[in-house]
């Protein structure tokens, strides 16, 4: 059984790495919730998305793929078009802006009376079983009160390939943004 898994893993890796040295670049798509629309930035509540951090394994150019319970591969030819932490932060700001009416959400400081959100992403990768994983924790400073929440999502890819993997990662990130927005909207 273990030999069979190793053979399947080798075939998958060969299929992902064989062929030409053409490099493919990926950018997280705008979610359906934001629709690429811009909204007027006005509101009486301010939220600064200060930082979205990723570990070194995700901070490089290569898209990350988990090949077993303990092994990860960083792609050489399937690369992020811009730094992943920037993509995640921009997407989060756009999603929160559309889901928090009455709030101004920005990636820049907004003043002294603002809430501050920091997100530490520990997992943002595809996996050998056809799923993607989005995990980490976020920390919100709301009027001096600290609120910390972990998150872990697994979504099943509908098709094989990096295109589908990136789309599913973006979908999961949008779901997490919606969860954060829901939590923020409950605050007094």
HELIX and SHEET records of a PDB file:
HELIX    1   1 UNK A    2  UNK A   17  1                                  16    
HELIX    2   2 UNK A   56  UNK A   59  1                                   4    
HELIX    3   3 UNK A   84  UNK A   99  1                                  16    
HELIX    4   4 UNK A  162  UNK A  185  1                                  24    
SHEET    1   A 6 UNK A  24  UNK A  26  0                                        
SHEET    2   A 6 UNK A  72  UNK A  80  1                                        
SHEET    3   A 6 UNK A  62  UNK A  66 -1                                        
SHEET    4   A 6 UNK A 115  UNK A 127  1                                        
SHEET    5   A 6 UNK A  45  UNK A  54  1                                        
SHEET    6   A 6 UNK A 103  UNK A 106  1                                        
SHEET    1   B 6 UNK A  24  UNK A  26  0                                        
SHEET    2   B 6 UNK A  72  UNK A  80  1                                        
SHEET    3   B 6 UNK A  62  UNK A  66 -1                                        
SHEET    4   B 6 UNK A 115  UNK A 127  1                                        
SHEET    5   B 6 UNK A 131  UNK A 142 -1                                        
SHEET    6   B 6 UNK A 145  UNK A 156 -1                                        
END                                                                             
